[in-house]
Amino acid sequence: MGCPLHCGCYYSLKDGTYAGLNWGKIEYGSIDGFVTRIGVDDIEFGMVACHYADEQGIDAITLGAVLSFAFECYEKGILSIKETDNIPLDWGNKISAMALMKKVVNREGLGDILAQGSVKASEIIGKESHRFTLTTKGLDHVEADPRGLNAWGLGYAVSTRGADHLRALPAFEMSITPERAKELFGSEEAGDRFATSGKTAMVKWYEELRAFEDSMEICKFVARTELNFPGPLAEIYKAVTGIELQPDEVLMTGERIINVEKAFNSREGLTKKDDTLPERFLKEPLPFGSAEGHVCKLEPMLDDYYSIRGWDVETGLQTRHKLEMLGLEQLALELENMGLLR
């Protein structure tokens, strides 16, 4: 309360259908799953739905994704009206959306299946419904479509947590000049959201900065523009701890974190095949808008990403050389004993 940065807003609905609803903070990332993602054009309904999700302790982004999965399965004939408990899941139907949300929360009928998440639900429903689950490593994507943002697409694919836009959040893809792009990432095209050149260096750089920022508990809206560089972050770190770091040590700290997370995933059975995007983003061009006709060009970026990370391009596994460079010898030994080191 009282933060000067506008990542969200406080609201009060004074009249209309939902008059009297007053709720804390709401933001784009949590509300759009209940409006545009399911074809609803009433933003006040989005507020009400998000309020309901918060009240019930349900993640709003995941709930919106589960709703859209069910709506598309209904549209494609995969779910019948009987299987939806006689709720017509037509795009834009607010009454149906709220009814289905309540079934998910109370684990009733179809809601009991959807409450397990879209990936598990698709396994239960079958009928190739998995084509409509928009997830990476099991985590639902937000509405920043990687078909119009190649660096974002790569960031989603390689994120150790799955489709988490905040693990990289490569903001320069949409804001940097060609000259600055070449200086930072080796290519003037790094700032072109439809290009692939320079994007691997951009994603690596952002991942390491974000990992360092997260360890400092810094708000990502604060660490933007001129503060989102190793030098200023080192100064903030010194002001709080008294410990002096060089800018390259900031990036190396972030790189160590990324490598520890990567090793954790390898131990748990994730492989190179999990560093991917839903087929829709890779093969189905956007039908309209400023990115009309585009798909995410993941493949040429992915191998280059492994290469600049010092990982094995063929398998995506880490290498002893890279881990020892980062002072993670013990981690290299553990991975070697599990057969997960190249």
Kinemage of the C-alpha trace (Angstrom):
@kinemage 1
@onewidth
@group {chain A} dominant
@subgroup {mainchain}
@vectorlist {calphas} color= white
{ca met a 1} P 0.000 0.000 0.000
{ca gly a 2} L 1.460 3.344 -0.977
{ca cys a 3} L 4.005 1.986 -3.459
{ca pro a 4} L 4.544 4.648 -6.150
{ca leu a 5} L 4.854 2.128 -8.993
{ca his a 6} L 1.770 1.284 -11.024
{ca cys a 7} L 2.051 -2.449 -11.638
{ca gly a 8} L -1.600 -2.777 -10.625
{ca cys a 9} L -4.464 -0.670 -9.335
{ca tyr a 10} L -6.955 -0.553 -6.484
{ca tyr a 11} L -10.567 -0.402 -7.546
{ca ser a 12} L -14.112 0.151 -6.347
{ca leu a 13} L -17.221 -0.646 -8.412
{ca lys a 14} L -19.775 2.018 -7.497
{ca asp a 15} L -22.673 1.129 -9.801
{ca gly a 16} L -23.927 -1.432 -12.315
{ca thr a 17} L -24.248 -5.182 -11.943
{ca tyr a 18} L -21.345 -5.546 -9.533
{ca ala a 19} L -21.843 -2.373 -7.457
{ca gly a 20} L -20.297 -2.492 -4.023
{ca leu a 21} L -17.311 -4.666 -4.851
{ca asn a 22} L -14.142 -3.200 -3.363
{ca trp a 23} L -10.976 -5.169 -3.592
{ca gly a 24} L -7.255 -4.672 -3.228
{ca lys a 25} L -4.907 -4.712 -6.168
{ca ile a 26} L -5.585 -6.128 -9.595
{ca glu a 27} L -3.318 -6.286 -12.622
{ca tyr a 28} L -3.214 -7.310 -16.256
{ca gly a 29} L -1.544 -10.655 -15.646
{ca ser a 30} L -4.349 -11.886 -13.408
{ca ile a 31} L -7.439 -10.284 -14.966
{ca asp a 32} L -7.028 -11.058 -18.667
{ca gly a 33} L -7.648 -14.782 -18.160
{ca phe a 34} L -11.245 -13.921 -17.310
{ca val a 35} L -11.812 -11.490 -20.179
{ca thr a 36} L -9.942 -11.724 -23.494
{ca arg a 37} L -8.776 -15.295 -22.941
{ca ile a 38} L -12.375 -16.564 -22.809
{ca gly a 39} L -13.905 -13.994 -25.167
{ca val a 40} L -15.514 -11.770 -22.521
{ca asp a 41} L -15.577 -8.013 -23.212
{ca asp a 42} L -16.684 -6.898 -19.713
{ca ile a 43} L -13.706 -5.799 -17.619
{ca glu a 44} L -15.867 -5.499 -14.501
{ca phe a 45} L -16.666 -9.199 -14.778
{ca gly a 46} L -12.914 -9.795 -14.976
{ca met a 47} L -12.505 -7.950 -11.677
{ca val a 48} L -15.282 -9.981 -10.067
{ca ala a 49} L -13.819 -13.265 -11.328
{ca cys a 50} L -10.330 -12.343 -10.150
{ca his a 51} L -11.760 -11.319 -6.766
{ca tyr a 52} L -13.465 -14.714 -6.516
{ca ala a 53} L -10.238 -16.552 -7.367
{ca asp a 54} L -8.353 -14.556 -4.725
{ca glu a 55} L -11.051 -15.220 -2.126
{ca gln a 56} L -10.804 -18.947 -2.772
{ca gly a 57} L -7.004 -19.013 -2.756
{ca ile a 58} L -6.829 -20.077 -6.407
{ca asp a 59} L -4.111 -18.828 -8.764
{ca ala a 60} L -5.900 -16.510 -11.195
{ca ile a 61} L -3.614 -17.105 -14.187
{ca thr a 62} L -3.955 -20.880 -13.939
{ca leu a 63} L -7.720 -20.707 -13.411
{ca gly a 64} L -8.141 -18.487 -16.486
{ca ala a 65} L -6.003 -20.914 -18.501
{ca val a 66} L -8.089 -23.893 -17.348
{ca leu a 67} L -11.291 -22.077 -18.324
{ca ser a 68} L -9.999 -21.307 -21.817
{ca phe a 69} L -8.874 -24.924 -22.235
{ca ala a 70} L -12.387 -26.125 -21.366
{ca phe a 71} L -14.046 -23.536 -23.619
{ca glu a 72} L -11.934 -24.600 -26.592
{ca cys a 73} L -12.565 -28.297 -25.949
{ca tyr a 74} L -16.285 -27.495 -25.972
{ca glu a 75} L -15.973 -25.523 -29.209
{ca lys a 76} L -14.101 -28.388 -30.895
{ca gly a 77} L -16.659 -30.985 -29.780
{ca ile a 78} L -14.258 -32.725 -27.390
{ca leu a 79} L -16.510 -31.882 -24.438
{ca ser a 80} L -20.268 -32.356 -24.864
{ca ile a 81} L -22.937 -30.356 -23.042
{ca lys a 82} L -23.525 -33.420 -20.874
{ca glu a 83} L -19.842 -33.597 -19.944
{ca thr a 84} L -19.843 -29.903 -18.980
{ca asp a 85} L -22.708 -30.555 -16.512
{ca asn a 86} L -25.130 -28.784 -18.882
{ca ile a 87} L -23.114 -25.567 -18.809
{ca pro a 88} L -22.800 -24.131 -22.367
{ca leu a 89} L -19.150 -23.130 -22.652
{ca asp a 90} L -19.587 -20.642 -25.479
{ca trp a 91} L -16.895 -17.985 -25.837
{ca gly a 92} L -17.892 -14.811 -24.006
{ca asn a 93} L -20.520 -16.467 -21.780
{ca lys a 94} L -19.939 -14.826 -18.382
{ca ile a 95} L -22.623 -16.824 -16.570
{ca ser a 96} L -21.096 -20.096 -17.739
{ca ala a 97} L -17.588 -18.935 -16.851
{ca met a 98} L -18.569 -18.150 -13.265
{ca ala a 99} L -20.542 -21.399 -12.945
{ca leu a 100} L -17.553 -23.411 -14.137
{ca met a 101} L -15.201 -21.531 -11.806
{ca lys a 102} L -17.372 -22.493 -8.849
{ca lys a 103} L -17.333 -26.125 -9.952
{ca val a 104} L -13.535 -26.039 -10.154
{ca val a 105} L -13.240 -24.541 -6.660
{ca asn a 106} L -15.714 -27.050 -5.187
{ca arg a 107} L -14.319 -30.035 -7.148
{ca glu a 108} L -17.715 -30.852 -8.643
{ca gly a 109} L -18.344 -32.704 -11.922
{ca leu a 110} L -16.116 -31.410 -14.729
{ca gly a 111} L -14.653 -29.000 -12.193
{ca asp a 112} L -13.065 -31.895 -10.337
{ca ile a 113} L -11.116 -32.795 -13.482
{ca leu a 114} L -10.177 -29.203 -14.323
{ca ala a 115} L -9.041 -28.558 -10.743
{ca gln a 116} L -6.059 -30.813 -11.468
{ca gly a 117} L -4.772 -28.350 -14.078
{ca ser a 118} L -5.045 -28.369 -17.845
{ca val a 119} L -2.259 -30.931 -18.428
{ca lys a 120} L -3.716 -33.562 -16.102
{ca ala a 121} L -7.235 -32.709 -17.275
{ca ser a 122} L -6.236 -33.322 -20.903
{ca glu a 123} L -4.852 -36.738 -19.947
{ca ile a 124} L -8.194 -37.636 -18.365
{ca ile a 125} L -10.359 -36.165 -21.150
{ca gly a 126} L -8.228 -37.544 -23.993
{ca lys a 127} L -9.457 -37.069 -27.597
{ca glu a 128} L -6.279 -35.080 -28.413
{ca ser a 129} L -7.364 -32.333 -26.018
{ca his a 130} L -3.674 -31.889 -25.137
{ca arg a 131} L -3.422 -29.702 -28.259
{ca phe a 132} L -5.270 -26.987 -26.347
{ca thr a 133} L -3.116 -26.974 -23.213
{ca leu a 134} L -0.819 -23.966 -23.502
{ca thr a 135} L 1.878 -24.970 -21.028
{ca thr a 136} L 5.640 -25.381 -20.772
{ca lys a 137} L 6.965 -27.848 -18.180
{ca gly a 138} L 3.390 -28.041 -16.921
{ca leu a 139} L 3.015 -24.323 -16.155
{ca asp a 140} L 0.375 -22.301 -18.019
{ca his a 141} L 1.440 -19.439 -20.269
{ca val a 142} L 0.288 -15.887 -19.674
{ca glu a 143} L -1.052 -13.801 -22.543
{ca ala a 144} L 2.283 -12.475 -23.860
{ca asp a 145} L 2.191 -14.505 -27.072
{ca pro a 146} L 5.671 -15.707 -28.137
{ca arg a 147} L 4.629 -15.713 -31.806
{ca gly a 148} L 5.209 -11.974 -31.709
{ca leu a 149} L 8.125 -12.050 -29.247
{ca asn a 150} L 10.946 -14.467 -30.056
{ca ala a 151} L 13.089 -13.699 -26.990
{ca trp a 152} L 10.078 -14.158 -24.756
{ca gly a 153} L 9.445 -17.489 -26.473
{ca leu a 154} L 12.990 -18.660 -25.799
{ca gly a 155} L 12.739 -17.415 -22.215
{ca tyr a 156} L 9.560 -19.421 -21.679
{ca ala a 157} L 11.078 -22.571 -23.197
{ca val a 158} L 14.288 -22.640 -21.160
{ca ser a 159} L 12.884 -21.277 -17.899
{ca thr a 160} L 13.602 -23.744 -15.119
{ca arg a 161} L 10.104 -23.182 -13.737
{ca gly a 162} L 8.285 -23.580 -17.030
{ca ala a 163} L 6.264 -20.868 -18.750
{ca asp a 164} L 7.193 -18.140 -16.262
{ca his a 165} L 7.604 -14.819 -18.083
{ca leu a 166} L 9.363 -13.330 -15.050
{ca arg a 167} L 12.357 -15.671 -15.108
{ca ala a 168} L 13.792 -13.719 -18.041
{ca leu a 169} L 11.345 -10.889 -18.854
{ca pro a 170} L 13.512 -9.646 -21.770
{ca ala a 171} L 12.047 -6.145 -21.949
{ca phe a 172} L 14.725 -4.789 -24.311
{ca glu a 173} L 13.265 -6.906 -27.112
{ca met a 174} L 10.633 -4.200 -27.535
{ca ser a 175} L 12.501 -1.059 -26.519
{ca ile a 176} L 16.200 -1.049 -27.390
{ca thr a 177} L 17.833 0.847 -30.255
{ca pro a 178} L 19.796 -1.108 -32.903
{ca glu a 179} L 23.035 0.529 -31.724
{ca arg a 180} L 22.464 -0.406 -28.081
{ca ala a 181} L 21.350 -3.897 -29.107
{ca lys a 182} L 24.623 -4.480 -30.941
{ca glu a 183} L 26.628 -3.137 -27.992
{ca leu a 184} L 24.916 -5.385 -25.432
{ca phe a 185} L 23.969 -8.493 -27.406
{ca gly a 186} L 26.144 -8.471 -30.518
{ca ser a 187} L 23.395 -7.846 -33.057
{ca glu a 188} L 21.399 -4.826 -34.157
{ca glu a 189} L 18.448 -7.174 -34.675
{ca ala a 190} L 18.223 -8.107 -30.987
{ca gly a 191} L 15.690 -5.317 -30.543
{ca asp a 192} L 13.518 -6.610 -33.411
{ca arg a 193} L 10.900 -8.848 -31.831
{ca phe a 194} L 10.536 -10.949 -35.004
{ca ala a 195} L 14.274 -11.604 -35.418
{ca thr a 196} L 16.306 -14.382 -33.778
{ca ser a 197} L 19.772 -12.813 -33.946
{ca gly a 198} L 21.100 -11.723 -30.556
{ca lys a 199} L 18.141 -13.190 -28.670
{ca thr a 200} L 20.069 -15.988 -26.954
{ca ala a 201} L 22.565 -13.512 -25.494
{ca met a 202} L 19.655 -11.287 -24.426
{ca val a 203} L 17.790 -14.091 -22.665
{ca lys a 204} L 20.960 -15.340 -20.915
{ca trp a 205} L 21.772 -11.809 -19.711
{ca tyr a 206} L 18.249 -11.205 -18.453
{ca glu a 207} L 17.996 -14.594 -16.742
{ca glu a 208} L 21.148 -13.884 -14.762
{ca leu a 209} L 20.074 -10.383 -13.774
{ca arg a 210} L 16.608 -11.596 -12.756
{ca ala a 211} L 18.077 -14.429 -10.669
{ca phe a 212} L 20.297 -11.917 -8.855
{ca glu a 213} L 17.375 -9.508 -8.367
{ca asp a 214} L 15.117 -12.274 -7.053
{ca ser a 215} L 17.782 -13.247 -4.521
{ca met a 216} L 17.821 -9.612 -3.339
{ca glu a 217} L 13.997 -9.532 -3.208
{ca ile a 218} L 13.899 -6.577 -5.602
{ca cys a 219} L 10.617 -5.767 -7.358
{ca lys a 220} L 10.955 -6.351 -11.099
{ca phe a 221} L 9.148 -3.091 -11.817
{ca val a 222} L 11.862 -1.277 -9.873
{ca ala a 223} L 14.703 -3.113 -11.598
{ca arg a 224} L 13.944 -1.826 -15.065
{ca thr a 225} L 15.538 0.542 -17.582
{ca glu a 226} L 18.710 2.077 -16.121
{ca leu a 227} L 18.587 0.046 -12.896
{ca asn a 228} L 18.448 -3.222 -14.799
{ca phe a 229} L 22.200 -3.455 -15.300
{ca pro a 230} L 24.917 -5.226 -13.280
{ca gly a 231} L 26.552 -1.963 -12.122
{ca pro a 232} L 23.534 -0.385 -10.369
{ca leu a 233} L 22.551 -3.761 -8.891
{ca ala a 234} L 26.044 -4.118 -7.414
{ca glu a 235} L 25.709 -0.643 -5.883
{ca ile a 236} L 22.346 -1.521 -4.317
{ca tyr a 237} L 23.805 -4.767 -2.974
{ca lys a 238} L 26.742 -2.919 -1.420
{ca ala a 239} L 24.462 -0.294 0.147
{ca val a 240} L 22.518 -3.029 1.938
{ca thr a 241} L 25.274 -5.535 2.789
{ca gly a 242} L 28.499 -3.537 2.754
{ca ile a 243} L 29.960 -6.149 0.396
{ca glu a 244} L 31.455 -4.874 -2.831
{ca leu a 245} L 30.773 -6.781 -6.038
{ca gln a 246} L 32.013 -6.095 -9.537
{ca pro a 247} L 29.419 -6.070 -12.353
{ca asp a 248} L 30.743 -9.345 -13.783
{ca glu a 249} L 30.322 -10.935 -10.349
{ca val a 250} L 26.649 -9.968 -10.417
{ca leu a 251} L 26.172 -11.848 -13.669
{ca met a 252} L 28.231 -14.811 -12.456
{ca thr a 253} L 26.111 -15.028 -9.307
{ca gly a 254} L 23.010 -15.183 -11.469
{ca glu a 255} L 24.663 -17.765 -13.708
{ca arg a 256} L 25.415 -19.988 -10.714
{ca ile a 257} L 21.765 -19.791 -9.635
{ca ile a 258} L 20.544 -20.741 -13.110
{ca asn a 259} L 22.925 -23.703 -13.181
{ca val a 260} L 21.828 -24.959 -9.755
{ca glu a 261} L 18.185 -24.771 -10.861
{ca lys a 262} L 19.055 -26.553 -14.105
{ca ala a 263} L 20.801 -29.337 -12.158
{ca phe a 264} L 17.742 -29.705 -9.926
{ca asn a 265} L 15.544 -30.171 -13.007
{ca ser a 266} L 17.946 -32.704 -14.523
{ca arg a 267} L 17.883 -34.699 -11.303
{ca glu a 268} L 14.066 -34.694 -11.398
{ca gly a 269} L 13.984 -36.079 -14.953
{ca leu a 270} L 13.575 -32.995 -17.151
{ca thr a 271} L 15.528 -33.119 -20.414
{ca lys a 272} L 16.083 -31.085 -23.553
{ca lys a 273} L 12.665 -32.169 -24.857
{ca asp a 274} L 11.057 -30.195 -22.025
{ca asp a 275} L 12.681 -26.942 -23.207
{ca thr a 276} L 9.958 -26.231 -25.712
{ca leu a 277} L 6.695 -24.420 -26.385
{ca pro a 278} L 3.177 -25.597 -27.174
{ca glu a 279} L 2.838 -26.693 -30.800
{ca arg a 280} L 0.383 -23.865 -31.463
{ca phe a 281} L 3.108 -21.270 -30.915
{ca leu a 282} L 5.567 -23.102 -33.166
{ca lys a 283} L 3.356 -24.122 -36.095
{ca glu a 284} L 0.142 -22.091 -36.085
{ca pro a 285} L 0.725 -18.500 -37.306
{ca leu a 286} L -1.134 -15.700 -35.607
{ca pro a 287} L -4.216 -14.995 -37.737
{ca phe a 288} L -4.388 -11.222 -37.212
{ca gly a 289} L -2.840 -8.265 -35.409
{ca ser a 290} L 0.622 -6.723 -35.536
{ca ala a 291} L 2.263 -10.176 -35.534
{ca glu a 292} L -0.044 -11.651 -38.185
{ca gly a 293} L 1.497 -14.633 -39.972
{ca his a 294} L 4.282 -15.169 -37.436
{ca val a 295} L 5.223 -18.184 -35.322
{ca cys a 296} L 7.932 -18.378 -32.656
{ca lys a 297} L 11.230 -19.383 -34.286
{ca leu a 298} L 12.474 -21.411 -31.327
{ca glu a 299} L 14.761 -24.018 -32.906
{ca pro a 300} L 17.578 -21.799 -34.216
{ca met a 301} L 17.727 -20.028 -30.856
{ca leu a 302} L 17.641 -23.099 -28.618
{ca asp a 303} L 20.896 -24.768 -29.688
{ca asp a 304} L 22.665 -21.420 -29.622
{ca tyr a 305} L 21.355 -20.891 -26.072
{ca tyr a 306} L 22.861 -24.185 -24.880
{ca ser a 307} L 26.112 -23.282 -26.577
{ca ile a 308} L 26.515 -19.862 -24.947
{ca arg a 309} L 25.513 -21.365 -21.598
{ca gly a 310} L 28.367 -23.865 -21.964
{ca trp a 311} L 25.968 -26.825 -21.939
{ca asp a 312} L 25.956 -29.787 -24.304
{ca val a 313} L 24.013 -28.845 -27.436
{ca glu a 314} L 23.020 -32.410 -28.320
{ca thr a 315} L 21.484 -33.331 -24.953
{ca gly a 316} L 21.046 -30.000 -23.195
{ca leu a 317} L 22.959 -31.414 -20.196
{ca gln a 318} L 25.487 -29.382 -18.246
{ca thr a 319} L 29.233 -29.864 -18.618
{ca arg a 320} L 31.937 -30.324 -16.017
{ca his a 321} L 33.917 -27.452 -17.528
{ca lys a 322} L 31.117 -24.911 -17.036
{ca leu a 323} L 30.219 -26.044 -13.520
{ca glu a 324} L 33.844 -25.965 -12.383
{ca met a 325} L 34.244 -22.471 -13.857
{ca leu a 326} L 31.357 -21.381 -11.619
{ca gly a 327} L 32.795 -23.034 -8.505
{ca leu a 328} L 30.168 -25.780 -8.549
{ca glu a 329} L 32.512 -28.780 -8.463
{ca gln a 330} L 30.382 -30.692 -5.968
{ca leu a 331} L 27.351 -30.257 -8.188
{ca ala a 332} L 29.320 -31.619 -11.150
{ca leu a 333} L 30.283 -34.673 -9.108
{ca glu a 334} L 26.672 -35.343 -8.082
{ca leu a 335} L 25.437 -35.040 -11.659
{ca glu a 336} L 28.223 -37.312 -12.906
{ca asn a 337} L 27.221 -39.983 -10.370
{ca met a 338} L 23.674 -39.835 -11.712
{ca gly a 339} L 24.805 -40.017 -15.352
{ca leu a 340} L 23.576 -36.460 -16.002
{ca leu a 341} L 26.834 -34.714 -16.911
{ca arg a 342} L 28.431 -34.294 -20.357
